[in-house]
Amino acid sequence: MVDSDDNYDKKKTRDKFKRERFDEVRRPDNSHFERSYRSYDEDLPHAKKSRTSVESLMSFKNFTNTLPDSISEKEAVQKYKDYKQTFNEANILKFFDLFKNNDWFKRKYHPDFADMRKKNETKIIISRHKVFKDMFNSLYFEGLNLSYDKADHIIKIIDYATILLEGKDLNYIKDIESKQSKVRVDNGKDESAVEGKDTTEKNDSNDGECPPSDDDGKETPEPLQMRHMESLTKSIFLRNIPSNVTYDEILDIFKERFGFKRLVLQNPTFEKKHLRRGWVTYEPSLNITDECWEIKKKTLSDMTIDANVNKPLQQRVRYVNKVHCHKSVVIADITQLVDLIQGLDKKFDLWNDEDNVVENDNKYGINSKNPLLKNIDKYLIEYSNCEEEALIGKSEQFDVEIDKEYLKVVDIMIMYLRIVYSIDYYTIADYANEHEMPNRCGIIHVRGTHLDDMVDQSYVMDFIQKNKEKWANYKESQSDLSLEEMKSLGYKDKEKEELSFVEKNCKKIDDDKYLCPLSGKKFKAPDFVRKHIYNKHKDKLKEVEKNVIYFNEYLKDRKRPYIPNYQKSPSFSNSNNYNNYNNKNYNQSFSYNKYRGHDNSGYRSQYHSRQSNWRQPYNNNGNYNKSHNQSYNYDSRDRNHSRTLISYKDLDAPE
């Protein structure tokens, strides 16, 4: 029940006693009024189309309906391919034109930011590479086993990596280890003292009191390492940031605040009104709760900042299928890991300052100074034998064959990818911008322990094949589009764009008279205008060249952002289309939800609220029968059948 009329519209709840409270407001007894469930005027203008809305891609069936019946199937398929190509070109260009002036888009693709992007990425990789080398040389990876039952040891390693990534050194870690050892020794002494005290009290027959519990007045301390990791950084999560706000504008809010360390922003999510998410990281000495309240008071583009205290990661070690333990799968993983590490090391030019050259005859294409790849060829040679045994198949089912030596080789390479390149191998995930996040080495996936000892041979082979396909898709997504692929999507040629720019700025006024709009000067021939532009307006031509590079950088990115488009749903009458919902659920949810007084999101719409004016004639509130293309007009003079309305008035009642 609603407390007051004013609160009703705010709470959006159902009033059980609405009819009693508004019983004096009766519907007009006029039979020619249409029955309606609408509370808005159908004559109102339609809502403006969003700038970022895109025309829906027609399905092949709908596209063929636009073609003549005499067309052949082959011609129809070709025309549909051409249509899709033109459609994609138009949408890519539209997206680029909409967001090319936004700060986040420029930082990602504009040539002015290209050097900064490359230097920043290389700097991050080099710093993470140094952390791995320090831990590797200090033997912190000895006994590494990426199995879920070793989660505590794995967390310890990634915690140490996080400490070093935050700017601490190895001496800092050694101090933590010494304090942990001291805590363990003190706990051991306390336990022995308690046990001795319990024994004495039990043997004392004159003392009738029960021995005190070791839990009374004393809580079990948290692990020192866990308390320390939580105090490394504190962070605030920014939920909704408009995409038109620049990074520097947000940075200006936080950079002068006490304890600020870094800020990271994600790209806009176009399913959520082009909003961005961000994380602000602070020093551990800051009172993060008070800081969060202070941030909530600030405004950004006339919007209050939706800030929340970021919680620590709950499950840092997660598991995948235990079949990764099988020797055949492990050998396939080694092959995949070697290929990944070689390519990434070459891209960022790592290990070139090392003296320990890996000696091999380059038979398997391994030419690296990375110590992890030393003598790796013998594990690759073994691959042929294992694959042959698996193909021959001595039995349909066999035990999971585990080789600890092979697992040791795999584990160190997986940890190398995780720390240096932020790649989680077992889940095929690339944690972008992790170095700027509050947790610089957050979670990792390891081998699970939930698999029966017996596995099918076909299952193992299928698993290896699917894993190869997933990694092939990942590598493809990381690579740029080829020139041929780019040309099919609207690749811009520098010379053609410059020529088009010159022709656009050479306007004919009269015979033997041409105008250059850039300077306002007039010339006798187009050649003079062209020479004038190339000599006097080089900055404009350079800007054209930058725009060409800008667009092509966006175009060649396989993971480029875009506005998702959907195939068209069957259209309803124009008055029922509040917005152009081009999704597959629109057709299913329209009639049912509208009839029950809900919009497409499942929430009750405004035409069932108290804002509806029941005193107005119903035909001004919309015509429900139009939405179903049927006649549900309840006017007795306009029914689809000839039956007259039956009066149930009491015949004995007075006139």
N, C-alpha and C positions, 0 to 999 in steps of 0.2 A: 504494500500500500504506500502511496506517495504522501508525504507530509503536507506539501503545499503545491499550489499551481506553478509557482516559479521553479520549484525543484523538479517538477515533472520532466520538463524538457531537458534538464541537465542529466538526470539519472537514466532517462530513456527506459523506464520500467513500465510494466503494465499496471494500470489502475483497476483494481478489482471492482470498485464502487463507482466507476465512471458513469454508468447509466443512471444510478440513483442521484449522483451529484449534479448531473446535467439532464435530469428528467424533464425539466421545464423547456429545454431546447429540443423541440420535436422537429422531425423532418417535415418539410412542406407537403401537405396533402394535395399533390398535383400529379395527375397520372401521366402527364406528358414528359415529366422529367426522366432522364435516363439514369439507370443505375450505374454507379461508377465506384471505383476503388482509388481514384486519383485525388491528390490534393494540390496538384499544380495545374496551371493553365496550359492547354495544348497550344495556344497561340503564341506562347513565349518563344523568343528566338532560341535557336539551338546553341549549345555551348560551343565556344571557339575550339577549333582543332588544335591540339598540342603541336608545338614547334617540332617536337621530336617524334611525333607519330609518323609511321611509314605506311605506305599502301601495302596491303596484304598480298602475298604471293599466291596466285591462283593455282589450284591443283590442276593436274593434267586433264582431268575430266571436265572441269569448268573451262579450261582453256580451249579444249576441242569444241565446246559449244559455240565458241566465237568464230570457228572456222567453217568454211562451206562444206557441204556434205560430200562433194566430189573429191576432196583431198584424200590422198593415200595415207596409210599408216606411217610409212617412212617419212613422208613430208611433214606429217603432224609432229612426229618425234623431233625432227630437226628444227621445226619452227618453235617448239616448246623449249628446246635447248637455247635457241637464240633469244627467246623471250626471257628465260631465266638469267642469261648472261647480261642482257640489257637491264633487267631488274636489279641485279646485284651491283652493276656499275653505278646505277642511279642512286641506290641506297648508300653505297660507300662514299660517293661524292657528297651526298646530302649530309651524312654524318660528319664528314670532314669539314664542310662549310659551317655546320652548326657549332662545332667545338674547337675549331682551329685557333680561336683567340683565347681559349681558356688556359689558365696557367698549368693545370695538371696535364693537359694535352700537349702543350709546348714542351714541358719538361720531359715528356716521354718520347717525342718524335722530332721536335724542331732542331734544325742543324746548329743553331746558336747554343743549344744545350748539349750537343753531341759530345764534345770534348769533356765537359763536366761529368756527363753520365759515364763515359768510359773510364775516366780517371777515378771516379768514386767507386765504381765496381771493381776495378783492379786493386785499389787501395784496400777495400774490404777483404778481397780474396787473399791478398798478401798478408794482412794481419791475422786472418784465421789460419793461414798456412803456417805462420810462425808459431802460433799456439800449438798446432799439431806437432810440429817438429820439436818443440820444447818438451811436450809430454812424451813423445816417442823416444827422444834421447834420454829422458829421465826414467824410462821404463815403467811409465804409468799404465801402459797397455799390456803388461805381462799378466798372463792368466785371463785375458779378456775372453768371455764366452757370451755371445749374444743369444742366450736362451732365456725364456721367461722366468725360469726358476732362479736365475742369477740377477734378478731385477735390481736388488740392492747394490750390487757391485757396479752395474751399468749406470745407475743413477749417480753413484759416486763419481764415475768417470766424466759424465756429461756435466755434473756440477763443477768439477775442477776445470773443465773446459770453459764453462760459463764464467767462472771467477777470473780466468786469464783473459777472456774476451772483454771483460769489464775493465781491463787495465791493470789488474793486479799481477804479481810475479810469482815465481815458484816458491820463494821464501814465505810468502803469505800462505800458500797451501801447506807448507811444512809446519808453520805455526798452528794451523788448524789441526793437522794430524797429531802434533804433540799435545795440544789441548784435549783432543779426543782420547788419546792414550791415558792422559792424566785422569780424565773423567772415568774411564773404564777401571783404572786402578783404584780410585776412590770408591767407586761403586762396589768393587770386589771387597774392599776393606769393610765397608758398611755392612755388606751381606754377611761376612764372616763374623763381625761383631754382633749382629743381630742373632745369628745362629748360636753363638756362644752364650749370649744373654738368655735366649730361649731355653738352652740346655740347663743353665744354672737355675732358672726359675722353675723348670720342671722338676729338678732334683730337690728343690727346697720344699720340704713337706710342711714347714710352718707357715708358709705364705699361701693363703687361700685365694688370693686374687688371680685372675686370669692374666696371662702374659699379654702385654700390649701388642697390637698388630703393627707390622711395619708400614702399613698404609695410613695409620692415624697421623694426621698432621703433616703428611709428607706425600707429595705427588710424584709419580714417576716422571723424571725429566725427559723432555724431548731430545732427540739426537742433536748434538751440537751442530752437526753439519746442516741439518734441516733448518734449525733456527738461524744459522748464518746465511743460508741461501735466501731465505725469505727477507733478510735484512740487506741484501745486496742492492736491490732497487725497489721502488714503489712506483705505481703507475695509475693513471686515470684513463678511462675509456671514453672517447667522444663518439656518441652514437650517430648523430645526424649533422653533417656539415654540408652546406650547399656547394655544388660543384663550381659555381662561379667565384667562390672565395679563393684567393691565392694562398699558396703555402706561406709566403712572407707575412701576410696579414695575420694568419693564425700564429705564426712563430713570434710575432711582435707581442702577442698576448702573454706568452709563456716565458720567453727567453730572459726577461728581467726578474722573474719570480725566483724566490729562494729555492735552491736545490734542483733546478731544472737541468736535465741532462740531454734529452733528445726528443724529437717529435717525428712521427711517421704517419702518413696518410695513405689510405688505399684509393684506388681508382673508383669513380662513381659506380653505383649499382643502378642500372636503368630500370630495373623492376621496382625500385623504391624511390621514385621521383628524383633520380639523379643525385642522390645524397651519397656522401662519403663517410667512411669511418676512420677514426684515428686513435692513436695511443700516445700519451705523454708520459715520459719516464723521468722520475725524480731520484734524488739521493735518498738513502734509507733514513736519514735523520729527520726528514720532513714529516709533519703531522698530516697524513694524506687525507684524513676526513675533513679537517678544516680547509685544506686546500681545495677539495672537491666542492665544498659549499661556496667558497669564494669564486670559483670558476662558473658555477651555476648562476651567479648574479650578473655575469658579463653577457653582452649581446654581440652577435655576429651577423651582419646583414639583416638587422632588425629582427633577429631570432635569438632567443635565449639558448645558451649552449647546454645541450643534454649531456651532462658529465656523470660518470659513475666510477666508483673505485674498482679497479681491475683486480679480480681475484687471482691468487696463485694457481698454477696448473695443478690439476688434481691427479691425473694419471699420466705420468711422464713416460712410462714404458708400456707399450702395447704389443700384443702378439698377433702373429699371422699363422698360417698353416704350418704344421710341424713337418710336412713333406719337404720343406726346405732343408731338413737335416739329411735327406737321402743323398747318397753319394753322387748319383747321376744328376740330381738337381744342383748339388753343390758345384760340380764340375761345369755345368752350364752357367751357373752364377759367376764362376771365376772368369770364364770367357767373356761374359757380359761386363763384368767389373773392369777387367783389363782394358777393354775397348773404351769404356766410359772415362776411366782415369787418364788414359793416354790422350784422348781428345781434349779433355778439360785442361790438363797440364800444358798441352801444346797451345791452347787458346790463350792462357794467361801467362805462359812462358815461365813456368815454375821448375825448380830443381836444376836450373842451368848453372848455378853457382856451386854445385856440388862436385866433389872430386871422385866419388864412387860411381863410375860409369858401369852400367849393367852390361856385363859381357855376355853376348850371345851372337849367334851367326845371322840374326835378323830373319831367320827362316819363317817365323810366325809374325813378322812385322812389328816386333817389340824393340823399340829403340828409345829408351828412357833412362834418366838418371834417378828416377824415383826408387828408393830402396825397397818399397813394397813390391816392386815388380822384378826384383832380383831373383834369378833362377825360377821364374814363374813358368818357364817353358815346359818343365817336366810335368806340371799339372795339366797343361794343355795337351801334351802328348798322351797322357792317360785318358783323355776325353774320347779318343777314337776307340780304344779298347772297351771302355764302359758303354759306349753307344752301341757297339757291335753286340755285346752281351745282352743289352736290353732289347735289341731288335730280334736276336735269335730267340730269346725268351725260354728259359729252362722250365719255368712254371708260370701259371697264370697269376698266382699270388706269391709274395715273398715278404720277408721281414724288411723293415726299414733299415737299410745299410748305412751306418754312421761311421765316418772316418774323421777322427778328431784332428788329424794333421791338416786335412783339407778344410775343415771348419775354421781352424785357426787362421789359415790364409784368407778365407772369406771374411772373417770377422774384422780383421784389421783394415781391410780395404773398405768395408762398409762404414766403419767408424771414420775412416779418412774422408769419404764422400760426405758423411754427415757433418763433420766439424768444419771442413774446409769449404765445401760447395753447398752446404745446407740441403743436400739431397738425401731423402729417406729411402734407401734402396728397396726394402721389402714391400713398401706400399707404393713405390714409384711416385713419390711426391717431391716437388721442388718448392721449398718454403721461401718464397720471394720476400725480399726486404726483411728477412729474419734478423739481420744484424742491427736494424734500427728498431726492432720490436723490444718490449720490456724483457723478454727471455731470448737471449741470443743463441741459446742451444736448448730448445724446449723439450720436445718429445722425440721418441725414436721407436720404431717398430722392430721387433725381434722375432725369433722363431718361437712358435707356441708349443704347448705340451698336450694338446687335446687331439690326438689322432691314434687310431688303433695300430698295433704293431704290424699287422698284415695289411698290405696295400696291393692294389691291382697294378700290373705292369702297364696296361693301357692308360691308367689314371696318371701315372708318373710321366709317361711320354706326352700325354695331352697337356699336362701341367707345364712341362718344359716348353712346349710349342706355344701355348697361350702366353706364357711369360715373355717369350721372345717377341711375340706380336705386340704386347703392351709396351715393351721397351722400344720397339721400332716406331710405334705411334708417338711415344714420348720424344724420341730423337727428331722425328719429323716435325713435331710441334715446336721444337726449339730452333729449327732451321728456318731460313727465310724462303719466301716463294722464289721460284725460278723466274727468269725474264719472260718466258713464254706464259707462265701462269699469271704474271702481273699484267701482261698485255691483254689477256682475256678479261681482266677486271678493270681496265681503264688506265693503264700505265701512261704517264705523261713524259713526253720527250722534250728535252731542254730546248733544242733548236726549233722545234715546232711551236712551242709555247712562246719563245721569243719572237718568232715571226708573226704569230697571232697577235702578240702585244703591239708590235710595230704597226701592223695593218689596222688594228683597232684605233690607234692614235694617229692615223693618217686619213683625215676626212676631206673629201672633195667639196669645195664650196662653189666653184665655177670652173669653166674651161681654163686650164693652165693656172689654177689657183687652188692650193691645198693647205689645210690648217693642221697644225700640231697642237692638240688640246693641252699638252703638258706645259708648253711655254706660251701658247697663244700666238706664235709667229706663223706667218703665211709664206708658202713656197710655191715655185712654179711647177714642180714635178714631184712625184712620190719619192724618187731617189734622193732628192734633197732632204725630204722629211726623214727618211730612213737614216741618212748620214747624220742629221742633226740629233736624232734620238741616240744613236750609238756614240756620239761624241759628247753631247751635253747632258745626257740623262743615263749615265752608266749606273747610277745608284738605283734607278727604277728597273733596269735590266737585271741588276744583281738581286733585287728583291724578287723578280720573277723567277730567277734561278733558284733562290732559296725556297720559294713556294713549291717549285717542282720537286726539289729534294725532300721537302717537308711532306708532301703528299705521298711520294714514293716510299718514304720511310714508314709511313702509316700503312700503306698498301701491302708491303712485303712482309709485314708481321702477321704470322699465322694466328696469333692469339690477340689480334687487334680488337679493341672494344667495338661494339656495334649495338644498334637498337634491335632487339629481337622482333621478327615479323612472323605472323601466323597466317595460315591459309584462311580464306574468307569463310565465314559461317553464313548460313542462309539469312537473308536480310528480312527484317520485320518492318512494320509500318514506321514511317518517319517519326511519329509522335512517341513511339515506344523506345526508340534508340536514344537514351540519355547520352551515351557516349558510344563510340564505334568500337565495341568490344569484339576484337577479332581473335577470339580464342576458342578452343574446342569445347570449353565448358559452357559457353554462352547459350548455345541452342538447347542444351540439356536443362540448364538451370532457369531459363527465362520464364517459361509459362508457370512452372510449379512454384517458384519462389515469389514471382509477382502476384500470383493468385493468393498466396498465403500472407501477402503483405511484407515481403522481404525484397531487398535488392539482391544483386548478383553476388554480393559478398556474404550473404547469409544473415545480415543484420536487418532488423525491421526498419523499413524506410519511413521517411518523414510523413507520408500521407496517412499514417495511422497514429500520428502524434496528436497532441491537443492543439497544435497549430492549425489543424484542419478547421475550416469555417463551415460548420454544418448548417448555418443559416443561408448559405449561398445555394442557388439551384444546382443540382447535381450535374446537369449537362455542362456546367462551366468547369467542372473538375476533370474533364477528360472522358473519353468513350472507351470503356473496357472492351467492347466487342471488336474494336479495330485491332487489338493486339493479337487476336486469334483468327482474324479474317472470317468471323462467323457473326451471325446476328443474334446478340443477346439483349436486344432492346426491349425493355420491360414496359414500354408504352403500349397500352391496350389498343391503340389505333394503328400500331405499326408492327404487329406480330407477324411471324412467318406462316402462321396457320390462322384459320378463320374462326376458331373456337373463341367464344366470348368469355369474359371473366365471370366467374360464378360468385354471386354475392352470398355471404354467410351471415348476413344480418338477421338477427332474431325477428321472425315474422310477427311475434306477439308484442314486440317492442313498440312503444308509441312513436308516432311519426315525428 
